[in-house]
Amino acid sequence: MSYLHNHILDAGLNRLCVEPTRLLLHNVEPFDFSSAISSFLGVRMSPIITGPYLAEPTGRMVTIDPITDGSIIADGKVKYWSLVDDSAERLLAAERTVNEFDVLAGNSFTMSAFNIIMPGT
């Protein structure tokens, strides 16, 4: 059986708490930084990410705090979110949204808090 101490799991999650410069909304899944910044429908600058915390039943997690002031820049159906680090030109994380939703350019968006979980061993 493999084992990773929480300190090792937390190292990557700690970076995820401080490096993202934007949370982006997409209608297609981004696969790298270039695809993330060329295909987004909405943006929240400097998302607040807290943690790491214990994930149940095993592992560690961080929480993206609720978003109440995101900006929509293009019409479309949101299916994915991503976190990017503009200074390092990195796609840090991407995942499908729990629910898809339609957006219109010029509007704002909100999202409930959600977790990114790193499974434990």
URWO-V780089 format. One record per residue. RES is the residue in three letters. SS is DSSP state (H for helix, E for strand, C for the rest). BURIAL is I if it has 24 or more other C-alpha atoms within 12 Angstrom, else O. D_FIRST is the distance of its C-alpha to the first C-alpha in Angstrom with 1 decimal. Layout:
res-><RES,RES>
ss-><SS,SS>
burial-><BURIAL,BURIAL>
d_first-><D_FIRST,D_FIRST>
//
This chain:
res-><MET,SER,TYR,LEU,HIS,ASN,HIS,ILE,LEU,ASP,ALA,GLY,LEU,ASN,ARG,LEU,CYS,VAL,GLU,PRO,THR,ARG,LEU,LEU,LEU,HIS,ASN,VAL,GLU,PRO,PHE,ASP,PHE,SER,SER,ALA,ILE,SER,SER,PHE,LEU,GLY,VAL,ARG,MET,SER,PRO,ILE,ILE,THR,GLY,PRO,TYR,LEU,ALA,GLU,PRO,THR,GLY,ARG,MET,VAL,THR,ILE,ASP,PRO,ILE,THR,ASP,GLY,SER,ILE,ILE,ALA,ASP,GLY,LYS,VAL,LYS,TYR,TRP,SER,LEU,VAL,ASP,ASP,SER,ALA,GLU,ARG,LEU,LEU,ALA,ALA,GLU,ARG,THR,VAL,ASN,GLU,PHE,ASP,VAL,LEU,ALA,GLY,ASN,SER,PHE,THR,MET,SER,ALA,PHE,ASN,ILE,ILE,MET,PRO,GLY,THR>
ss-><C,C,C,C,C,H,H,H,H,H,H,H,H,H,H,H,H,H,C,C,C,E,E,E,E,E,C,C,C,C,C,C,H,H,H,H,H,H,C,E,E,E,E,E,E,C,C,C,E,E,E,E,E,E,C,C,C,C,C,E,E,E,E,E,C,C,E,E,E,E,E,E,C,C,C,E,E,E,E,E,E,E,E,E,E,C,C,C,C,E,E,E,E,E,E,E,E,E,E,E,E,E,E,C,C,C,C,E,E,E,E,C,C,E,E,E,E,E,C,C,C>
burial-><O,O,O,O,O,O,O,O,I,I,O,O,I,I,O,I,I,I,I,I,I,I,I,I,I,I,I,I,I,I,O,O,I,O,O,I,I,O,I,I,I,I,I,I,I,I,I,I,I,I,I,I,I,O,O,O,O,O,I,I,I,I,I,I,O,O,I,O,O,I,I,I,I,I,O,O,I,I,I,I,I,I,I,I,I,O,O,O,O,I,I,I,I,I,I,O,I,O,O,O,O,O,I,O,O,O,O,O,I,O,I,O,O,O,I,I,I,I,O,O,O>
d_first-><0.0,3.8,6.7,10.4,13.2,15.9,18.3,16.6,16.4,20.0,21.3,21.5,22.7,25.3,26.7,27.0,29.1,31.6,31.9,33.1,36.8,37.2,35.7,37.1,37.7,37.8,38.8,36.6,33.0,33.2,31.2,32.3,34.6,37.7,37.1,36.2,39.5,41.7,40.8,40.6,42.7,42.2,41.1,40.3,40.7,38.5,36.2,35.0,31.3,29.9,26.6,23.7,23.0,20.3,19.5,19.1,16.9,14.4,15.0,18.2,21.5,25.1,28.2,31.1,34.2,36.8,39.1,42.8,44.5,43.1,45.6,45.9,47.4,47.5,47.9,45.1,42.2,39.2,35.9,33.6,33.2,32.1,31.9,33.5,34.3,37.8,38.2,35.3,35.9,32.3,31.0,28.3,27.1,28.6,28.1,30.2,32.3,32.0,35.6,37.9,41.2,44.4,45.8,49.2,50.0,51.5,49.8,47.1,43.7,41.6,37.9,36.1,33.3,29.9,26.3,23.9,20.3,17.3,14.3,11.7,8.0>
//
